[in-house]
């Protein structure tokens, strides 16, 4: 009598890829369920008035949904199932968090400021005076940053967390970064006024952030870079991925044409934005090579 054939386990790469997909599916499914529940409760919250998804309170609710959904998926798939440590997930110790976050913030601010400021001589963009005082500006700038900060963290947990770590084991770091960046770009199809160039630029921004994830600060650096980009655009009164932010004291006129400056989508929708993001990717690539030298 022959021994039964031994049970074979699927290759580790196949398992890692499967868990990465399940992480994304689970996080998205939880987000959809929570969004549906919020939608059902919306008439009570708005007293029957239509929902404005661009209003600050709805942006806060959407951010909370992303944080809860992908935070839960991170704990379940990343920590409980695949046994990834916080170090594996590049949640660097808190004694390095501030430095990593700060260096990422500088990268994001520099890239966004480059995109906006180059639009002035190249695309005829300009800053016009608007109502409000400097105190009003500081107050609104603080509120806007406080709204954007958790939103940036939520997207980093979703796209530069468990899935990127697992897929990097399967196909290599940069291949995983590019794959998830394409998905990151496609999710912005639902933003106001998307164009092909805008989605391509957000995909490039995903590569920029995915590379920042592998700098010494880990996810803190990626979060800082994400916030630095978004907050700089918003505080200069430019739209962020199609979402307008009203800032007192200044009014940003993007000039044109739209393919060059991004128009109503913001600098992310134009060729000048492409150049700024590519420059950011090049800087991150250089920093990564120096770190690994």
N, C-alpha and C positions, 0 to 999 in steps of 0.2 A: 504494500500500500504506500503510495507516494504522499509526501507532505503537501498540504495545501499551499498554494502560491502565497508568498508573503504579501500583505497589504502594502501598497506603495503610497507614500504621501505625495501630494502635488509638489512640483519644484518650488523652492522658496521664492523665486522671482515671480512665479505665477500667483502664489499666495499674496505676496506684497502688492502686486498689481490689483488683485481682486479686492483686497482690503482698502486700497486707495480709492477705487471706484465706489465701494460701499460707503466709505466716509463721505464722499461728495453727494451720493444719492441720499444717505440718511440725513445729512445736514440740510439738504434742499427740501426733503420731504417734511421735516419738522418745521422748517421755515414756512412752507406752503400751508401747513395745518394752522400754525399760529397766525399767519396772515389772514386766513379764512375766518378764524375766530375774531380777529380784530375787525375785519370787514363786517361781520354780523353784528358786532357791538357798535360799529361806527355811527349808526343813526342816533344811538343814545348819547354818544359823546359829542356829536355835532348838532344835536337837536333837529335832525332832519336836513341840515345843510349839506351840500355836496362836499366830498373830500377833495382837498387840494394837496396832492402828494408832495408838492414842493414846499409846503408850509413847514416851519421848523418843528412843530410838535409831531408831525407825521414822519419827518426825517428821524427824529429821536426814537419813535416807535419802531420804524424799520430797522434802525441800528440795534435796538434791544432784541429784536427778533433774530437778527443775524448772530449776535453775540450768544444768545441762549442756544440757538440751533446748532451752530458749529462748535460752541463750547461743550455742549452735551455730546456731540459726535466725537470730539477730541477725547473726552474722558472715556467714552465707551469703546471706540475703535482703537484710538491711539494708546491709551493707558491700560485699559482692562483686557482688550483682546490681543493686540499685537505686543503688549508689554513694553512699549517705548517709554524711555525715561524722559524727564523734562530736559535733560541734557541732549538726548537724541533729537527732541523736538526743537532744540536750539532756543529754549527758554533759559537764557544765560542767568547765572546768579544775580541777585539784586545788587551786589556790590559792583557789577559791571553794567547794570541796566542803564544807569544814567548816562555813562559815557557813550555806550552804544546808541542809545536813543538820540543823544545830542549830535553825534557824528552823522547819523542818518538824517536828522532834521536839517543840518547844514547842506547835505547833498540835495535834499528835496527843494529847499529854499533856493539854492543856487540854480538848479535846473529850471524851476518855474519862473524865477525872476529873469533868467536869460530869455525864456520864451516870450515873456511880456515886453521886456525892454527892447529886444530886437524887432518887435512888431512896430515900434515907433518909427525908426528910420526906414525900415524895409516895407512896411505895410500901411503907413500913415495912421497908425493907432495914436491915440492921445488921451490925456487925462483932463477932464473938464471939471470945473468947480460944481459942487452940489450943496444942498442944504445941510445944516448941521454944524456942530462945533467939533473941536478936537477931542473934547471930552466925550461927545456922542460917538465919535469914531472909535475911541478906546473902549467904550462900553460895548458897542456892537462887535468890535473885533474880538474882544474877550469871549462874548457869548457865541460867536460863530466858531471860534477855535474850540470851545468846549463841546460844541455839537459835532464838529468834524473829527475830533480826536478819537472818541469811541467808534465812530464809523470806520475810520482807517484801521483801527485795531481789529474790528470784526472782519473786514475783508482780508487782512493778513492772516488771521486764524483760518479762514476758509480756503485761501489759495496758496499761502506759504506755510502751511502747517503740516498736518499729518500726511496729506496727499503728496506734497512735494518731497517729504522725507522718504516715504515709501517708494514713490516712483523713481527717485534718484538711485535707489538700490537696484532698480530694475534696468534703467536705461542710461544712467549717468546724470550728473547734476544739471548741466546745461540743457540736455534733452528734456528733462523733467520740467525745468523752468520754462522752456519754450512751449511745451505742450499745455501746461496750466495757464500760461500767459495768453494763449489763443482762447482758451475757455474764459479767462478773465475779460478779454476784450469782447467776446460775444455776449456776455451777460449785460454789457452796456448798450446793447441794441434797443433796450427798453427805455433808455434815457431820452430826454427831449432832443430833437433835431440831430440824430446820428447820421453820419456819412461814412462811406467806405474808408476814407482817410482817417476819420475820427476813431473808428474801431481799430484800424491798423496802429494808430498812435497809442491807444490804450493797451494794445497788445505789447507794443514796445515798452510802455511804462511798466507792464507786468514783468518784462525781462529785467528792467532796471531794478525793480523791487525784489524780484527773485534772486538777483545777484547780491543785493544788499543783505538778504537773508543769510548769506554765507560769509559775510564779514564777521569780525570777532564778536560783535554785539548780538548776533543772531536775530531773532524776531524783533528785538527792541530796535535794532538798526533799521530793519524793514519798516516797522511801524513809524519810526521817526521820519524816514524818507517819504513815506506815503502822506503823513500829516504835513510835512514841510511843503510838498508839492501842492496839496489841496488848499491848505491855509494861505499860502502865499498868493495863489490865484484869487481866492475869495477876498482877501484883505486888500488886494489891488482892484477890487470891484469887477474882476473878470469872472465869467461863468466857469463852473467846475464840472466837466463832463456833461455840459448842457444844462446844468442846474444854476439858475441865477442867484446871487447873494447881494442883497441891498446893503450897501455900506455908506454911511453918512460922509459928507465932506468932499468925496471924490466920485466922479462918474467916468468909467472906462469906456471909451469908444474904440472898438477893435479895428476900425478902418477896413481895408479890403485889398484884394478880393478875398472871399471866404476861404478858398482853397489855400491861401497863403497865411491868413491870420486866424482862421477858425471861426470867425463870425460869431453867431449866437451860441455855438457849442463851446466856445472858449478856445484858448490857445491849443488845447489838445486836438482840435479839429483841423489844424492848419499845418502847412509844410514847415513853417518856422518852429512850431512846436515839435515837429519830427526831428529837426536838427538839434534842438535842446535836449530831447530825450535820448537821442543817439549819443550825444556828448556825455550825458549822465551814465549811459551804459558803458561807454569807453572808460570813464573814470572808475566805475565799480569794478570793471574787468581788471584794470591796472592795480587797484587796491587788493583784489583777490590774489592776483599773481604775486604781488609783493609779500602778501601774508603767507602764501604757500611756498615761497622761495627758500 
